């Protein structure tokens, strides 16, 4: 069995951390929406998704049923996912696997 390159460990840690933070902010925003308090901006949620938190955002959308109805938000969200995956794919393509 081959060992995972160090940079891959860092990438996984980055995505896990960003996803947890993003999930928590989605939950915070959902609660704020229910209680009619100040919300987390959509721009912030999109930036977090773009920076690697999109798996956490996707989980939050499914589990919390939050940000699933607004078409304009969903379009931008999926654009951030595609852009993030493209950049990640480019990084992995140029980095050595050993």
C-alpha positions in Angstrom: 0.0 0.0 0.0 1.4 3.4 -0.9 1.5 6.3 1.5 -0.7 9.4 0.9 1.4 12.5 -0.1 1.7 15.1 2.6 -0.1 17.7 0.6 -3.1 15.4 0.2 -3.4 15.2 4.0 -3.3 19.0 4.2 -6.0 19.2 1.5 -8.2 16.7 3.3 -7.8 18.6 6.6 -8.6 21.9 4.8 -11.8 20.6 3.2 -12.9 19.0 6.5 -12.3 22.2 8.5 -13.9 24.4 5.8 -16.9 22.1 5.6 -17.5 22.0 9.4 -17.3 25.9 9.5 -19.6 26.2 6.5 -22.1 23.7 8.0 -22.1 25.6 11.3 -22.7 28.9 9.5 -25.6 27.4 7.5 -27.1 26.2 10.8 -26.6 29.7 12.3 -28.2 31.3 9.3 -31.2 28.9 9.4 -31.7 29.7 13.1 -31.4 33.4 12.5 -34.0 33.1 9.7 -36.4 31.4 12.0 -35.9 33.9 14.8 -35.9 36.8 12.4 -32.4 38.0 13.4 -29.4 39.2 11.5 -28.5 36.7 8.8 -25.2 35.4 7.4 -24.8 37.0 4.0 -25.2 34.8 0.9 -21.8 36.2 -0.2 -20.1 34.8 2.9 -21.8 31.4 2.3 -20.6 31.4 -1.3 -17.1 32.3 -0.4 -16.9 29.5 2.2 -18.2 27.0 -0.5 -15.6 28.3 -3.0 -12.8 27.9 -0.4 -13.5 24.2 0.1 -16.6 24.2 2.3 -19.0 23.1 -0.4 -19.3 19.5 1.0 -20.4 21.0 4.4 -22.8 23.4 2.5 -24.3 20.5 0.6 -24.8 18.5 3.8 -26.4 21.5 5.5 -28.7 22.2 2.6 -29.9 18.6 2.7 -30.2 18.1 6.4 -31.4 21.5 7.4 -33.5 22.2 4.3 -31.8 25.6 4.1 -31.1 27.6 0.9 -32.7 24.9 -1.3 -35.5 27.0 -2.8 -33.8 30.1 -4.0 -32.7 29.4 -7.6 -30.2 32.2 -7.9 -28.4 31.1 -4.7 -28.4 27.5 -6.0 -26.9 28.5 -9.3 -24.0 30.4 -7.7 -23.5 27.6 -5.2 -23.1 25.0 -8.0 -20.8 27.4 -9.9 -18.6 27.6 -6.8 -18.6 23.8 -6.5 -17.5 23.4 -10.2 -14.9 26.0 -9.9 -13.5 24.5 -6.7 -13.3 21.0 -8.2 -11.6 22.4 -11.4 -9.0 24.2 -9.3 -8.5 21.1 -7.1 -8.2 18.9 -10.2 -5.6 21.3 -11.6 -3.6 21.2 -8.4 -3.6 17.5 -8.1 -2.7 17.2 -11.8 0.5 19.2 -11.3 1.5 17.8 -7.9 3.6 14.7 -7.7 1.7 11.6 -6.4 4.7 10.4 -4.4 
